[in-house]
C-alpha cells in the first residue's frame, strides 16, 4: 500500500520546491499585521491545498490508464482503494498539522488568540475536506479517473450545496439572524465533523464494493 502511495508522488510530476515556495508565501502572509482578521480564511485556503495536491498527482500520469497498470501487478483491488483514501487522508492531515503549528506559533509570538467562530470555521473546513475527498475518490472508482477534472468540479459543487443547505436549516431552526452565525455553535460544528468522518468511511467502503466488481 505504501508503495502505491510513494509511486503516486514520485511519478506525479509535482515539484516539491514549488510547493515549498507556495507554503512559505502563505506562511509569510499569515504573520503580516494586515492579515490579522483573516487568519482563519488563510488557514482554510491551506486546507483546500490538500485535495489539489492529491488530484493533480493522480490525474497527471493516469488520465488515460484507468488503473490498468496497477492491476497488472500482484496487488489486490482493495489495496488500490485503500492506498488512494489513505494518501488523501495523509496529505490532508499534513496540511491540518501545518495549520495547527502556524496558529500556535502566532499565538506565542504575536499574542493573537483565535475567537471561537474562527476555530469553528477551520473545523468546518476539515469536514468539507473529508466530504469533498470522499465524493471525488468514490466517483473515481465508479466512472474512472480518466475523468478526474469533471469529477473534481462536480464533487466541489455537490460539497458546497449540502453544506450551505445545512447552514440554512440551522439558521431557521435556531432563529439566527445571519447564516454565518452557524459558526458560533461548537456542538453543531462537532456534529458536522462527525458526519464528515462517517461519510468518508462510507465512501471508502462503497468504493471497495464497486471497484471489486469492475472488470478490466
C-alpha positions in Angstrom: 0.0 0.0 0.0 2.7 2.4 0.9 4.5 1.5 -2.3 1.4 2.7 -4.3 1.3 6.0 -2.4 5.0 6.5 -3.0 4.6 5.8 -6.7 1.8 8.4 -6.9 4.0 11.1 -5.5 7.2 10.1 -7.4 5.6 9.9 -10.9 3.1 12.7 -10.5 5.5 15.4 -11.8 4.7 17.7 -8.9 7.7 19.9 -8.0 8.2 19.9 -4.2 10.3 23.0 -4.4 7.4 24.9 -5.9 5.1 23.6 -3.2 7.6 24.7 -0.6 7.8 28.2 -2.1 4.0 28.4 -2.1 3.8 27.4 1.5 6.4 29.9 2.5 4.5 32.7 0.9 1.3 31.6 2.7 3.3 31.4 5.9 4.6 35.0 5.4 1.1 36.3 4.8 0.0 34.5 7.9 2.2 36.7 10.1 1.6 40.0 8.5 -0.3 42.5 10.6 -2.8 43.3 7.8 -3.9 39.7 7.8 -4.8 39.5 11.5 -8.5 39.4 10.8 -8.2 36.9 8.0 -6.2 34.2 9.8 -8.9 31.6 9.6 -9.5 32.2 5.9 -5.8 31.9 5.1 -5.7 28.6 7.1 -8.8 27.5 5.3 -7.1 28.1 1.9 -4.2 25.9 3.0 -6.6 23.2 3.9 -8.1 23.2 0.4 -4.5 22.8 -0.9 -4.6 19.2 0.2 -7.1 17.9 -2.3 -5.4 20.0 -5.0 -2.1 18.2 -4.5 -3.7 14.8 -4.4 -5.8 15.1 -7.5 -3.1 16.8 -9.6 -0.8 13.9 -8.7 -3.4 11.3 -9.8 -4.6 12.9 -13.0 -1.2 13.9 -14.2 0.0 10.4 -15.0 -3.1 8.2 -15.1 -5.5 10.2 -17.1 -5.8 7.5 -19.8 -4.8 4.5 -17.8 -7.8 3.9 -15.6 -6.0 1.6 -13.1 -5.0 -0.9 -15.8 -1.2 -0.6 -15.0 -1.8 -1.2 -11.2 -4.0 -4.2 -11.8 -1.2 -5.9 -13.8 0.8 -6.1 -10.6 0.0 -8.7 -7.8 -2.0 -6.1 -5.9 -5.5 -6.7 -4.5 -8.1 -4.2 -5.7 -8.9 -3.5 -2.1 -5.3 -2.3 -1.6 -5.6 0.1 -4.5 -8.7 1.7 -3.0 -7.2 1.8 0.5 -4.0 3.4 -0.8 -5.9 6.2 -2.6 -8.0 7.0 0.5 -5.0 6.8 2.9 -3.0 9.0 0.6 -5.7 11.7 0.6 -6.1 11.4 4.3 -2.3 11.7 5.0 -2.0 14.8 2.8 -5.0 16.4 4.5 -3.6 15.6 7.9 -0.2 17.2 6.9 -2.0 20.4 5.9 -4.1 20.4 9.1 -0.9 19.9 11.2 0.7 22.8 9.4 -2.2 25.0 10.2 -2.1 24.0 13.9 1.6 24.8 14.1 1.1 28.2 12.4 -1.8 29.1 14.7 0.2 28.0 17.8 3.3 30.0 16.7 1.3 33.1 16.0 -0.4 32.8 19.4 3.0 32.5 21.1 4.9 35.3 19.3 2.1 37.6 18.1 -0.2 37.1 21.1 -3.1 36.6 18.7 -5.9 34.4 20.0 -8.4 32.9 17.6 -12.1 33.5 18.5 -14.4 30.6 18.8 -16.2 31.3 15.5 -12.8 31.4 13.7 -11.8 28.0 15.2 -15.2 26.6 14.2 -14.6 27.9 10.6 -11.4 25.9 10.5 -13.2 22.8 11.9 -15.8 23.2 9.2 -13.0 23.3 6.6 -11.8 19.9 7.9 -15.2 18.5 7.5 -15.6 19.8 4.0 -12.2 18.5 3.0 -13.3 15.0 4.1 -16.6 15.2 2.3 -15.0 16.5 -0.9 -12.4 13.8 -0.8 -14.9 11.1 -0.1 -17.1 12.2 -3.1 -14.2 12.5 -5.6 -12.5 9.3 -4.6 -15.7 7.3 -4.8 -16.7 8.8 -8.1 -13.2 8.0 -9.4 -13.7 4.3 -8.8 -17.2 4.5 -10.3 -16.6 6.2 -13.6 -12.8 6.0 -13.8 -10.0 8.5 -13.0 -9.6 9.5 -16.7 -12.5 11.9 -16.0 -10.9 13.4 -12.9 -11.3 17.0 -13.9 -15.0 16.7 -14.4 -15.3 14.7 -11.3 -13.4 17.3 -9.2 -15.7 20.1 -10.4 -18.9 18.2 -9.9 -17.8 17.0 -6.4 -16.9 20.6 -5.4 -20.4 21.7 -6.3 -22.0 18.7 -4.6 -20.0 19.5 -1.5 -20.9 23.2 -1.3 -24.6 22.8 -1.9 -25.4 20.3 1.0 -23.2 22.3 3.4 -25.0 25.6 2.5 -28.4 23.9 2.9 -27.3 22.6 6.3 -26.4 26.1 7.3 -29.7 27.5 6.2 -31.6 24.8 8.1 -29.6 25.5 11.2 -30.4 29.2 10.8 -34.1 28.6 10.6 -34.2 26.1 13.4 -32.2 28.2 15.8 -33.7 31.5 14.7 -30.3 33.0 13.7 -30.2 36.5 12.1 -27.3 35.6 9.8 -26.4 32.2 8.3 -22.8 32.7 9.3 -23.8 32.8 13.0 -23.8 29.0 12.4 -20.1 29.1 13.3 -20.8 30.2 16.8 -22.3 26.8 17.8 -19.4 24.5 18.6 -21.7 21.4 19.2 -23.2 21.7 15.7 -19.7 22.0 14.2 -18.6 18.9 16.1 -21.6 17.0 14.8 -20.8 18.1 11.3 -17.2 16.9 11.6 -18.5 13.5 13.0 -20.8 13.3 10.0 -17.9 14.1 7.6 -15.8 11.3 9.1 -18.7 8.8 8.8 -19.3 10.0 5.2 -15.6 9.5 4.3 -15.6 5.9 5.8 -18.8 5.0 3.9 -17.3 6.4 0.7 -14.3 4.1 1.3 -16.4 1.0 1.8 -18.7 1.8 -1.2 -15.6 2.4 -3.4 -14.2 -1.1 -2.4 -17.5 -2.8 -3.2 -17.8 -1.0 -6.6 -14.1 -1.5 -7.6 -14.1 -5.2 -6.7 -17.0 -5.8 -9.1 -15.4 -3.9 -12.1 -13.8 -5.9 -14.9 -10.7 -4.6 -16.7 
